[in-house]
Amino acid sequence: MKAPASIACLPDGPYYLSHDGDPDVVRFLQREDGSACSMGQAAALCRCGGSKNKPFCDGTHATNGFSDARLGGGPADQRISFLGKRIAIHDNRALCAHAGACTEGLPGVFREDGRPWIDPDAATAEQVVETIRRCPSGALSYSIDGVEHRDREAAPAVTVMNNGPYAVSGSIELTAVVFGMGSSKEHYTLCRCGASRNKPFCDGSHWDVGFKDP
């Protein structure tokens, strides 16, 4: 099935979100409150963090030294499974956008200071499933009875998160990019502060650099 839209990472430049059809409100692109962002058939979205017209690119990447190179130095690209009695939780820290859906939603399961940091048996399987489905980055998935659940049923959308990344859902294609181990291609988060060590994916660096765009 053809993807409803696609995102291309232009070299050392913006994301290019495009779709087929007549010019209209840019489909699948919205603010966190659900409002539309622009009219057109495509949009160039800032990912250097410096545009004065966020979320749209204004060319600042050409003057602020932005590079889309993956810097490394963050968590390794590896998926670790935590096995419980009814559910197994799979986690790839390299993809985490630190949105807090897990640690705030089920702090007994996703323990910021715990070792191991995930305890699958500290809540019901239903509670774990509900929480993982709120993870925007695709870092978390789960298995029940040996069947893995990685993707979600969600409408195609690119949501401009307040002071954070672009949260992509609904199987919008990210072209010519290698995804992390065990990651979802149905939903993922893209850096827009310019500081991620795992570009184009968000790694939570917007918190460290104090990125602001409400």
C-alpha atoms as one frame of an Amber mdcrd trajectory, in Angstrom:
protein
   0.000   0.000   0.000   1.325   3.409  -0.974   2.266   5.689   1.915  -0.151
   8.626   2.364   2.768  11.047   2.421   6.546  11.033   2.582   9.302  12.887
   4.387  12.729  13.393   2.824  15.729  14.624   4.816  17.448  17.171   2.583
  21.268  17.126   3.060  22.200  19.505   5.897  18.792  21.083   5.369  15.108
  20.745   6.215  12.651  17.896   6.141  10.521  17.931   3.007   6.978  16.729
   3.683   4.975  16.067   0.534   1.755  14.382  -0.538  -0.220  13.795  -3.705
  -3.319  15.797  -4.496  -4.425  19.364  -5.020  -2.930  22.200  -2.968  -4.767
  22.407   0.324  -4.061  22.768   3.992  -0.840  20.763   4.316  -2.342  17.423
   5.191  -0.924  15.370   8.048   0.856  18.442   9.520  -0.661  19.928  12.644
   0.095  21.779  15.837  -0.202  19.986  19.162  -3.650  21.533  19.642  -4.766
  20.016  16.317  -4.791  23.245  14.297  -3.392  23.362  10.740  -0.063  24.972
   9.941  -0.135  26.059   6.293  -1.572  25.780   2.794   0.159  23.954  -0.041
   1.075  20.585  -1.462   4.370  20.262   0.378   6.261  21.917   3.185   9.918
  22.369   4.111  10.161  21.879   7.874  12.964  23.293   9.997  15.250  20.772
  11.653  18.221  23.020  12.515  16.315  24.666  15.365  17.078  28.175  14.151
  14.236  29.178  11.846  12.387  32.334  12.811   9.276  30.904  11.143   9.018
  27.544  12.907   7.995  24.927  12.059   8.853  26.013   8.524  12.373  26.344
   7.153  13.567  29.896   6.464  17.081  28.982   5.275  18.810  29.516   8.627
  20.478  26.084   8.324  22.738  27.603   5.644  24.159  30.157   8.086  24.160
  28.499  11.512  26.431  25.582  10.629  23.769  22.885  10.868  24.936  19.375
   9.997  22.674  16.360   9.690  25.483  13.943  10.591  24.810  11.408  13.313
  27.187  12.322  16.111  26.890   9.193  18.254  27.740   9.197  21.920  24.207
   8.404  23.034  22.690   5.041  23.937  23.660   2.183  21.647  21.244   1.085
  18.938  20.118  -2.118  20.568  16.811  -3.543  21.656  16.523  -5.105  25.098
  13.573  -7.274  26.105  12.179  -7.380  29.641  10.159 -10.531  30.199   7.166
 -10.598  32.519   4.617 -13.253  33.374   2.002 -12.000  30.901   3.820  -9.465
  28.750   7.298  -8.780  27.382   8.406  -5.181  26.909  10.938  -4.346  24.194
  12.969  -1.150  24.448  15.559   0.653  22.292  16.969   3.574  24.300  18.631
   5.099  21.221  15.186   6.032  19.896  13.693   7.487  23.053  12.473  11.096
  22.723  12.023  11.429  26.512   8.399  12.489  26.143   7.613  10.975  29.547
   4.614   8.903  28.430   6.046   5.805  30.104   7.731   7.137  33.249   4.845
   9.455  34.074   2.150   7.016  33.014   3.422   3.917  34.844   6.313   4.907
  37.124   6.193   1.519  38.833   6.944  -0.243  35.550   9.212   2.335  33.916
  11.486   3.257  36.802  13.812   6.170  36.073  16.186   5.179  38.866  15.458
   1.452  38.994  17.651  -1.489  37.982  16.513  -2.944  35.696  14.645   0.127
  34.642  11.605  -1.812  33.357   9.551  -4.173  35.557   6.811  -5.706  33.345
   5.011  -7.247  36.313   4.514  -4.013  38.267   1.177  -3.339  36.529  -1.407
  -5.255  34.577  -0.658  -6.183  30.988  -3.570  -3.980  29.906  -2.057  -0.965
  31.676   1.324  -1.630  30.075  -0.230  -1.868  26.609  -2.150   1.378  27.071
   1.019   3.183  28.176   3.239   1.847  25.392   0.655   2.924  22.826   1.186
   6.504  24.028   4.942   6.367  23.322   5.468   8.654  20.295   8.986   7.540
  19.370   8.573   3.831  18.680  11.281   3.032  21.226   8.859   0.756  23.082
   6.876  -2.239  21.850   5.468  -5.328  23.521   4.729  -9.005  22.985   1.895
 -11.104  24.374   1.849 -14.872  23.883   4.868 -14.560  21.607   3.207 -12.093
  19.232   4.902  -8.698  18.957   2.881  -5.506  18.696   5.007  -2.684  17.309
   2.727  -0.428  15.269  -0.526   1.335  16.093  -3.732   2.274  14.331  -3.363
   6.013  13.907  -4.305   8.610  11.327  -1.432   9.986   9.205  -0.101  13.087
  10.945   3.045  15.066  11.618   2.472  16.780  14.953   4.661  19.728  15.911
   5.202  19.041  19.602   5.489  22.049  21.889   9.195  22.663  22.583   9.951
  19.205  21.171  10.183  17.020  18.077   7.920  16.235  15.161   5.818  13.235
  16.165   5.030  11.255  13.002   2.285   8.649  12.882   0.144   6.755  10.405
   2.879   5.136   8.289   4.196   8.309   6.647   7.290   7.153   4.775  10.689
   8.468   5.885  12.791   8.010   2.785  16.422   6.859   2.581  16.878   6.596
   6.350  18.052   3.591   8.350  15.728   2.956  11.295  16.926   1.682  14.653
  16.804  -1.943  15.744  13.251  -3.130  16.310  11.804   0.324  15.666   8.401
   1.154  14.250   8.077   2.756  10.833   4.452   3.546  11.575   5.267   6.067
  14.299   8.527   7.829  15.169   9.867  11.201  16.316  12.136  13.503  14.318
  14.539  16.041  15.807  13.709  19.692  15.183  16.057  21.361  17.675  19.136
  20.422  15.633  20.980  18.922  18.586  20.120  15.208  18.464  23.072  12.834
  18.369  20.924  10.329  16.475  19.641  12.489  13.600  17.156  12.519  12.073
  15.511  10.905  15.101  14.889  12.774  18.346  16.971  11.640  21.326  15.635
  14.140  23.875  18.397  16.698  23.322  15.796  19.472  23.078  15.588  19.275
  26.870  19.359  19.701  27.225  19.633  22.703  24.877  16.499  24.443  26.145
  14.755  24.389  22.787  11.647  26.578  22.761   8.860  26.733  20.215   5.351
  26.607  21.649
